[in-house]
């Protein structure tokens, strides 16, 4: 029976696999309950990496606290919370040591489930926060093709990529993407890496060549654009729009992609007068973690998945 797989990749501040799966299951259950087509199976895949950098961040926090001037800093909780967790996860992932561990974890969680899928099955990706950048980097960035990398690492990344239709050497193989859903995503900021090139003018972090190849192959297969919904809480300082960014970095995206930014909340009535000031940042962490149980997110993703069936 054809299967719709839903791959969940979490973001920052998620050190426990059980807590992550509980959050993602809330969203998955809403999706599953809304799909009435009994001719298809819907299965979740939970990719967890949040414990790989937790110890390093705790050690760094201890270093801050031993400073004789630490108590003179303002916003200490904000610095060791949202900022450290986001920037720290980014820095650690970009290091080859932790980045390689994340690659291995994604392979362990996803490849064994998706291997053997074909074009009658479908994959829906739901990512949160920094998890969006991680997944797209692993699937599309050229830095994982560097011959200086360990052979086994390059082999693992290739296994991950060839699971997907459009990146597979044989166009008849691999599971096709049917929709992408990004929540609280900073992916737009990383489009700046496209103009930070090497001596040949190409960035090893550039996601676009491989991504465009996959999108074009998907379009040729399905004869319709891939649906992409980008969810943002207005008070989430990590969330950025994509509607106007993707056409800047992806040639042909208007043909291959149907992208919509979706605002998930109108914001607290007490915060609205300060919406363009720094005060709401104090609640930014709560906003950033609000997507998993948000009715707008669940309803929108459910409608998109139903429309692909």
Secondary structure, DSSP 8 states (H G I E B T S, - for coil): --EEEEEEE--SS---HHHHHHHHHHHHHHHHHH---TTSEEEEEEE--TTSSHHHHHHHHHHHHTSTTGGGSS-HHHIIIIIHHHHHHHHHHHSHHHHHHHHHHHIIIIIHHHTT--TTSEEEEEEETHHHHHHHHHHH-GGGG-TTS-HHHHHHHHHHHHTBTTTSSSTT-SBEEEEEEEES--GGGGGGGGGS--TTS--TT--HHHHHHHHHHHHHHHSS-EEEEEEE-TT-TT----HHHHHHHSTTHHHHEEEEEEE-----TTTGGGTTSSGGGGGHHHHHT-STT-HHHHHHHHHHHHHH-
